[in-house]
Amino acid sequence: MRSLLDAAGLEGASDAARLAVLVLASRTPSENGVVKIHTSELGRWLGMSASYTASAVVSELRRSGVVSVETEKGEYREDIGLECKVLPLWAAQGVVGHRLNLAKKEYATLQRLFEAVMAPGWKHRDGSVTPAGLIGTRTGRGAATDRLALLLLVLEARESGRVRQCGGTVDTKRGRAAVTVARLLGCSASAGSGCWSAWRTGSWCCGCGCGRRRRWRTGRG
């Protein structure tokens, strides 16, 4: 995932666009590398509205050069159906030893991870319900940043579920946990502090406990 986020076209990109690249990567079929998804569904994975996703996120993806996007237009010429290729994944297909040349089982694992962390939840025709992921109910302003931050923390976590906090001198007003989040996101300490505060206070918590404060161990335990 870090290889995708470090792609040149995503330098300075919004967190919504960066997260969209990862979501599309997780939805990529191993057979052909082409993701077909409705704009509204992509928006639900990002915690954003369909209109914002179509007007802002999809446009940013196109400009980045990291994702190729073909679209089906709606009544008002808005993008409603998307056919996407995450180009670094596409280019790595069949390249022996390339870290982005993923096997079918690796794509399946990636998809399950995203579903556990941020699936928006679904109601099926037979009346059954697939619940939302840990942060799947977090929507609106800042939702993409919070989702991306939690995903990166999950990827950094050890088997115990604990994440090593950053070392060195940090802003004591923000705290080491907030600075750790900021460094994972590549953003300012204040932005990282916003994510951490939301989790610590449980201001968006879905009731499963994922937004409650937990004690993180440092490398020294």
N, C-alpha and C positions, 0 to 999 in steps of 0.2 A: 504493500500500500504506500509506503514511503517513496518507493520508486515512482509511482504515479504522481504523488503530490509534489515531487521534486522536478517534474517535467517543466521545461523552460516556459511553455505557454501558460503555466499556472502561476508564474511569479506575479505577485500583486493581485491575484484573483480573489474574489469574494469567497467567504467560507461556504456560501450556498453553491457556487460553481465547483469548488473543490470537492465538496461532499457529493455533488451530482456525478462527478467523474467516478468516484468510488462506488456509488450506488449502481451506476451503469456497469461498472466492472463486475460487481457482484451478481448482476442479472445477465451477464454475457453467456450465451450458450457455447459450450465447448465445441459443438459440432461445426458452427459456421461463424462465430464471432460477431454476429449482428443482433443487437438488442431491439426488440419492438415493444414500445411502451407508450401509453397515453400520457399526455402532458399532465393531466390531473393526477394520475397515479405517481408519476415522478415527483410531483409537488407534495403528495402525501408522505413520501419517503423523506422529503426534506423538511417537512413541517411548514410548507409554504402553500399559498393559494395557487390554483391553476393559472390564474391570470398573471400573477407575478412570475411564476415559473416560465410561462410562455414569453412574456415581454422582456424579462431581465436575465433569467438564468440560461435559457436556451440560446439567447443572443450572445451571452458571454462565453458559452461553450463553443459556439461557432468561431468567435474571435480568437479563442485560445489556440486553435489548431491541434488540440489534444483529442478532441472528439469530432468525428464527422457526423453531421446531422441532416437527414432527409426528412421532410415533413409532409403531413397531410393537413390541408387548410380547412378551417371551420367556416361558418357562415360569414364571419367578419374578418376573414383572412388571418385569423390567429392560428398558431400552431397547436393542433390537437392530437395528432398521431405522430410519433417520433420513431425513426429507424436510425439507430446510432451504432457507430463503431468507436470503441476506445482505441485510438490509433497505436499507442505503445503496446497494447495487448495484441492487436492485429499484426503489428510488425514482428512481434516476438514468436508468433506461431511457427512451430517447426524448427526453431533455432535451438539446437542442443546446448544445454547449460545456461540459457538465458533465464534470469530470475522471474521474468514475466511470461515465460512459456509454460503456462499452467496445464496440468493434467485435469481430466474430467472430475476426478475426486477432489482436487483442490478447488475447482470452481464450486462444487457442491458444498464443501466446507465453508467457503467464503460466503455463499448465499445463506447458509444456516446461521453464521455469525451475525450477519446484518439483520436477519429476521429476529434473532434473540435480542439485539441491541435496540433496533429502531423500527421494526415492522409497524406499519400504521394500523394493523388489525383489519379483519375482513368479516363480513357476514355472507354466508354462502346460501345458495338457492335452496338447499335442503334444510335451512334454518340453523345450521351449526355455525359456530363463531370461532374464528382464529384470533386469540387475544393480541393486543399490541405488545411490542417489545418493551424493554426497560424504559426507554425514553420516547416511545412511539406516540405518547399523548402530548408531548411538548410541541406546540405549534406557535406560529406568529413570529414577531420580531425576536431575533436572536436564537431562534430554534435551530437553524442549521449549524450555528457555532457550537451550541450545547451538544448537539448530536455528534458533530465531528470530534469534539473534545472527548466525549465519553468513548467513542469508538477508538480513538488513539490511545486512551488509557487502557482499554481492554486489550489492545494489541501489545501494550508495554507490560502488562501484568504477568507475574510469574504464575506457576501452577497453583500457588496458594491464593491467588487473587490479589496479592499485594503488589504495589508499584513502588519502585525505588524512587525516592524524591531526589531532586537535583541537589548537587553539592555546591560549595562555595558560598560567597556572600550574597544575600538576597535582601530585597526590600522588606524590612521588618513590619511595615504597615500592611503589606499584602500577605505575607506569610509564605513559607516554603511550598506548601501545597499549591497555592495559587500560581506561584512562579513556575512550578513544575508543569502545570496545565498550560501556562503561557508559552513555555519553551516547546512543548509538544505541538502547539498550534502555530508557532512561529509568529506570535503576536505580542503586544505590550503586556506588561504585568497587570495593568488595570483591566484589560479585556479578560485575561485569565482569571483575575479576581472575581469578575462578574459571573463567570461560569461556576467557579468554586462556591461563591456565596449562594447561588441558586440551589446547588446540590446540598450545601451545608444546612440551609434553612428549610429545605424541602418546599420551596415556593411553587414548584411545578410538579412535585412528586405525585405519581399516579396511584400511590397507595401501597405499592409493593416494597417500599423501603429503599428504593434505589437512590432517592435524593437526600437521604439522611446522612448525617455526618458519620464518617468512619475514621478510625485512627490508622494512619499510614505509617508503616515502619520504614525507617531509613536503611541504608546499607548496613548499618551497625546493629539493626534490630531495635 
